[in-house]
Amino acid sequence: MFEGFARWRSTCVAMVLGFAGGVTPALAQAPQPKPLDPPQSVRVAYVPIMKFATAYVAESRGLFKKYGLDVKLDSVKSGTEAIAFLDKGSVDVGGISIVASLWSAWNRGLDIRVIAPGALDPMKDGPTKLIVRKDLMESGAVKSVADLKGKRIAAAGGPGSGGEYFVSKALESAKLTLRDAQLLNVGNADMPAAMEAKSVDAVLTSSPYSDQILKAGTGKLLMQDITPGLMTVAFVASGKFIKDRPEVAERFVLAMTEAARLMQGADFLAQPNMDGYLKYTASTPEAIKNGGSVIFDPNMAIPTSGLADIERVHRENGRTEYDKPLDMAKVVDERFVAKAIEILGKAAPAK
């Protein structure tokens, strides 16, 4: 009797919270899974940046423990290091960047899958900017992206990098390809000087370097919001973790989805969240408060079509070992996100 009353009360509370928080109550009908007993360990390798903050909040606010998970977050230097640990089976989940080399690895049979997104690019006023030298804009030599044909464009990272992808997408908007311009690998910190010296015609960069260039008056903004909603980082799980412990993976993603919903709008800077950010990154309160927007989808949807586009661009740029589109089933496992939404209901999308 008391157990039935507790379930009824829990359902009522969930419905009230759903109406208050923009969650569709009709979808919040699946029962909450019971905490695993005994608690199950999950080891996560992550690069200590804010783009993986859902894991920090889920751990620091006790959401993992709520579902009977004993999660250990291990900081690593790079996503490549995390992938190596996943491949060896020494960690269960990794927070990584989606780099060009991953596509060839997936094509060869790398047994890891994207189970949840990291941060997404904002839909508006995103941090990445394509800036053209002021003199070229004022002379009329460059009026639009189409005029970048043959021009020297600086981006950090070299072949297969995220910078190359962004430049490719910008050029694509004018029906150009990477082969129509001269892409130069220039570090972000060196871009303000390169613009002043006129050794490049345009740069792709973000704050604080974009701010420095615009403030110095050496460049003007040509394009922004190149790929709104893009996912360039993700949480990936080893095939062994997914196959052998699906009930653990389900609760892991559920806890992070709850965390994402505690990070929307002004709540992003709520002190319990800040405690998690500061515990797992080397950032400061000032840097987090003054930094650019970090957007987390409250439904944790995996933008598979966006991933497929990233794969296409790298493949067409000759950065993969194969030449036919990769089956996204080798890359993504969406069942855990789907289960989380079945349990929590669907929330209003991130802005």
N, C-alpha and C positions, 0 to 999 in steps of 0.2 A: 504493500500500500504506500509506504513512504517512498519507495523507489519510484513508483509510478508518479507520485506527486512531484518528486524532484525532476523527473523527465518533463512533466507538464510545465513546471516553473521555468526550466531551462529553455523550453521552446518559446514560451511567452517572452522571456527576456531577449532571446535572439530576434524575435519579430519586432520588438520595440527598438532594439539597436538597429535592425535592418531599416526601419522607416526613418530613423534619425540620421543614419549614415549613408543613405542613398543605396542601400542594398535591396535587391528585389526579393521580397519575402517568399514569393512562390517557388523560388529556386533553393531556398534554405530549408529543405525538408529532410535531407539525409541526416541520420544521427551522427553525432560527434563520435569519432572512434575512441575507444577506451585507451588510457595510457598503457603502454607496454610494461609488463611486470614479469621478470625484472627489467629495469631500464636497459635499453640497447645502446651500445656505443656507436657513434658516427664520427669519423675523423675527416676533417675538411681542410684542404690546403688552399690558401687564398692569398692573392696579392693585396697588401694593406692599403687599398684605395676606397674612396667613398662609393664607388659603383657597385660594391658588394655589400652595402650597408644593411640590406634586409637580414642577412645572417647575423650581423652584429646586434641588431635590435632583438631578433628572435632569441638569441642567447642571453643577452643582458636583461631582458624583461621576462625571462623564465618561460617563454613559449615552447621551447624545445622540451624542457622538463615537464611541462603540462601534458605532453603526449608520451612521456616515458622514454625520452631520448637523452642520452649523455653525450652531448656534442663537444668535441674538442676542435678549436680553430687554430690551425698551424700556419703562421705567416711564412710565405716563400718569396723569393726574389722576382720570379717571373711565372707566367702561365705555362711556359715550356717546362719549368721545374715541376709544376703541379701535374702536368700531363704525364711526365715520367713517373711520378709517384702513383698516379692512377693506373698506369699501364702495368706497374709492378704489383699492384694490389695493396700498397702500404697505406693508401688513403681511399676513402669511399666517394668523396665529392671534391670537386675542384672549382674554384672561382677563377675563370680564365678569360683572356681576350680571344676573339675569333680571328686568328691570323691565317694568312694564305697557306702556310704549310699544313695546316690542319685538314684542308680539303683533300689533299693527296693522301694523307694518313688515313682519313675515313675511307677513301676509295680503296686503300690497301687492306682495310678491315680493322682499323683501330676500334677497339670495343669500348667506347665511351659514348654517352648520349647526353644531349642538352635536356635537362629536366625542369629548368626554371630560368627566367631571364635575370640579368643584372639590371643596372640602370639603363634607361632609354634616353635617346636624344630628345630634347624638348620639341614639341610641335611648333613652337614659335620662339624667336629670339634665342636660338641655340648658340652654343659657345664657339663653334667652328665657323671661321669667316674666310672668304676669299677676297683678298685685298690687292688692288692694283696700284702701281706707282702713280702718284698724283699728277706728275707731268704728262704721263701717257693719257690719263683721263681728261685733263684740261686741254690737251692738244687735239683731242678727238681721235687719237690713234686707237684707243680702246673705249668703245661705248657700251659694249655688251660682251658676254662670254664668247660669242662667235669670233670676236676680234682677238682672242687669245691664240688663234692659230699661228703656230710658229714661234710663239713667245716662250720665255723662260719662266717656268713656274716652280717655286720652291715649296717642298713639303718634307716633313721629317719622316725618316724611317726607311726610305729606299724601296726596292722592288717588293711588291706583295704587302706593303704596309697599309695601315689604316689611312694614312695621308694619301697614298696613291689611289686608294679606293675613292676617297672624297673628291680628289681632283678629277678622276675618271667620271664620276657622277655629275660634277659641274660641267665638264666638257660635253657630256652626253646630252645635257639639256639644250645644247646648241648643235646637236647632231655631229659632234666631233668625238674623236677617240684620243686615247693617250698618245697615239702615234702622230697626232696632229700638232703636238706641243713638245717642248723640251722640259721634261720633269727633272728637277735637280734635288738631290738629297741634302737638305740644309737643316741643321738643328734649330729648334724653335728659338732658343736664346740668341742665335746668330742672325735671325731674320730682320730685326730692326736695323742692324748695321748694313745688311745686304741691300735693304731698300734704300738706305741713305746713300750708299755707294753706287747705286744703280747697277749692281751686278746681277740683279734679277728683275723681271718685269712684274711679277705678281707672287704673292705668298699665300699659302693656306696655313692658318695658325689660329690659336685661341688666346684667351686672356691668360697671363697679363701682357703677352707679346703683341697681340692685336691692338690692345689699348695703347701700348707704347708707340706703335707705328701711327695710329690715327691721331694721337695727341701731338706727335712730332710733326705731323703734316706732310709726311713723306708718302703716305698712301691714302687711298679712298676705298671705301667698302664697295665691292662689286656684287657679291652674292653671299647670302646667309641662308640658314635653314635648308641646306642642300639635301639632307636626308632626314626629315622630321620623323620621329618615332623609331629611328634605327636602333637595333640592338647590336652593339659591338662586343659586349662582354656577357658571359652566361655562367650559370652553375651547371657543371657536367658531372655525371655519375659514371662509375665503372660499370661495365656490363655485369660483372659478378655481383655487385651491390644490388642492382636492379633485379636480377634473376633470383638471387638467393634470399633477399630480404625486401621484397616489394612493400610489405606493411611498414617497414622502417622508412623507406623512401617516401611513401605516401604521407606519413606524419611529418617528415622533414619539410616537404614542400608545403604542407598545410600550415605549419608553424611560420614559415617565411611569408606565406600569403597573409596571415593575420598580422605579421609585422609590417608588411607593405601598407596595410590599411591604417596602421597607427602612425604612418609617416606622410600622410597627405596634407597638402597646404601648409598652414601655419603650424600644424602639429609636427612637421618635420623637425623643427627646432625645440620640441618639448624636451625638458631636462632628462627624462628617462631614456629618450633616444640619443641625446647628446652624450650621455654616459657611455652608451654602447659605441658610438662613433670614436670617441676619444680613447676607449679601451683598446680598440683593435686597429687603429691607424696612428700615424705619427702626427696627425693634424692638431690644430689648436681651435679653441672655440671661435676665435676671431676669423680664422681662415674658413671655417665651416659656414659661419654666418655671412661672411662677405663673398663667399665663393659663388660660382655660377649655379644655376638650377641643376639639381639631380632628381630625375623623375623616375618613380617606380610605379608600375602598373598595379593597381590594387587587385586586379584579377590575375596577375602574373601570367598573362597570355604570352606564349612563345611566338614571336612574329616570324613564322616559318617562311612566308613569302619574301620577307626582307633578307633572311639568311640565304634563300635561293638566289636572290639578286646579288648578294655579296659574292657567292660562289661563281655566278655567271661572269661578273666583272673580272674577277681574278683569273678565271679560265680564259676569257677572251683576251686578257692581257698577257697570256702565256705563262702564268705563274703556277699552273698545276701540271701534274705528270700525265694527265688525261685530257681528252678533248670533247667528251660528251657530258651532258648534264648529270650531276650526281643525284642519286635517289636520296631524298631527304629523310627517308626511313632509316638510313645509315647514320643520321645526324641527330634526330630529335625523337624524344619519347614524351608525348603530351598527356599521357593518361593520369599522371599524378596531379598536374594542374587541373585537369578536368574534374578529378575527384575532389580537390579542394573547393572548386566552385560549386560542385554538387552539395557539399556540406555547408559552405558559408553563404551561398547565394551570390549573385552577380552584383558587383558594385559599379558605381558611375566611373567611367574611364578617367585615367590620369590626364591632367592638362599641362 
